[in-house]
Amino acid sequence: MIFLQAQGAQGQTSLLPTLIVWALLLVMFYVLLIRPQQQQQKRRREMLSKLRKGDRVVTVGGLHATITDVQDDVLTLELAPNVRVRADRTAVASVRSRRPEAEGKEREAKARSG
């Protein structure tokens, strides 16, 4: 009987450290996994929204192309002279280079706002 009472008292005091460990694990999970993923998604959305005619891009399939037309979510990509394909905006994996005029306009817009 004395043994059972000692165990019960010990079980009550071990609840706080357990909760602290779980809270720390949740914070680490957020900081190491969730937050970086959110930031990466935000950067991708911004990159896709800034696609303009003349940008050199790489698709998720690895094709290197130049954007020749932008209509809502559909891009016309030129893979080679006179070889054009239509692709969804989300098919772009990265922007290799921006058209010089587009870069100048972006710099001017940043200078005005900043």
C-alpha positions in Angstrom: 0.0 0.0 0.0 2.8 2.4 0.8 4.4 1.5 -2.5 1.2 2.5 -4.4 1.1 5.9 -2.7 4.7 6.6 -3.6 4.0 5.7 -7.2 0.9 7.9 -7.4 2.8 11.0 -6.1 5.6 10.4 -8.5 3.2 10.1 -11.5 1.7 13.5 -10.7 5.1 15.3 -10.7 6.2 13.8 -14.0 3.3 15.3 -16.0 4.9 18.8 -16.2 8.2 17.7 -17.7 6.4 15.5 -20.2 4.3 18.4 -21.3 7.4 20.6 -21.6 9.1 18.0 -23.8 6.0 17.7 -26.0 5.8 21.5 -26.3 9.5 21.7 -27.3 9.0 19.0 -29.9 6.1 20.9 -31.4 8.0 24.1 -31.5 11.0 22.4 -33.1 8.7 20.7 -35.7 7.2 24.0 -36.6 10.6 25.8 -36.9 12.4 23.1 -38.8 9.6 21.8 -41.1 6.5 23.8 -41.3 7.8 27.4 -41.4 10.5 26.8 -44.1 7.9 25.0 -46.3 5.6 28.0 -46.0 8.3 30.4 -46.9 9.3 28.3 -49.9 5.7 28.2 -51.1 5.4 32.0 -50.8 8.6 32.5 -52.8 7.3 30.2 -55.5 3.9 32.0 -55.7 5.7 35.3 -56.1 8.0 33.9 -58.8 5.1 32.5 -60.7 3.1 35.8 -60.4 6.1 37.8 -61.8 6.5 35.7 -65.0 6.6 38.1 -68.1 7.1 37.8 -71.8 10.7 37.4 -72.6 11.7 35.6 -69.4 14.0 32.5 -69.8 12.6 29.7 -67.7 13.1 26.0 -66.9 10.0 23.8 -66.7 9.4 21.1 -64.1 10.2 18.7 -67.0 13.6 20.2 -67.5 12.9 22.1 -70.7 14.6 25.4 -71.2 12.4 27.9 -72.9 11.6 31.6 -73.4 8.1 32.9 -72.6 6.5 34.4 -75.7 3.0 35.0 -74.4 1.2 35.1 -71.1 -2.5 34.7 -70.8 -3.9 34.2 -67.3 -2.5 30.8 -66.2 -1.4 29.7 -69.7 2.1 30.5 -71.0 3.4 30.1 -74.6 6.9 28.9 -74.4 9.4 28.9 -77.3 11.8 25.9 -77.0 13.6 26.6 -80.2 13.1 28.9 -83.2 9.5 28.2 -84.5 8.9 25.5 -81.8 6.3 26.7 -79.4 4.3 24.9 -76.7 1.6 26.0 -74.3 2.1 25.2 -70.6 0.4 26.0 -67.4 2.0 28.7 -65.3 2.7 26.1 -62.5 4.8 24.1 -65.0 7.7 26.6 -64.5 10.2 25.4 -62.0 12.6 28.4 -62.1 13.4 31.6 -63.9 16.9 31.5 -65.5 17.0 35.2 -66.5 14.5 38.0 -66.8 14.1 40.2 -69.9 16.2 43.4 -69.4 13.2 45.7 -69.7 11.4 43.7 -67.0 14.3 44.0 -64.6 14.5 47.7 -65.1 10.8 48.2 -64.4 11.0 46.1 -61.3 14.0 48.2 -60.0 12.1 51.4 -60.7 9.0 50.1 -58.9 11.1 49.1 -55.9 12.8 52.5 -55.9 9.5 54.3 -55.8 8.0 52.2 -53.1 11.2 51.9 -51.0 
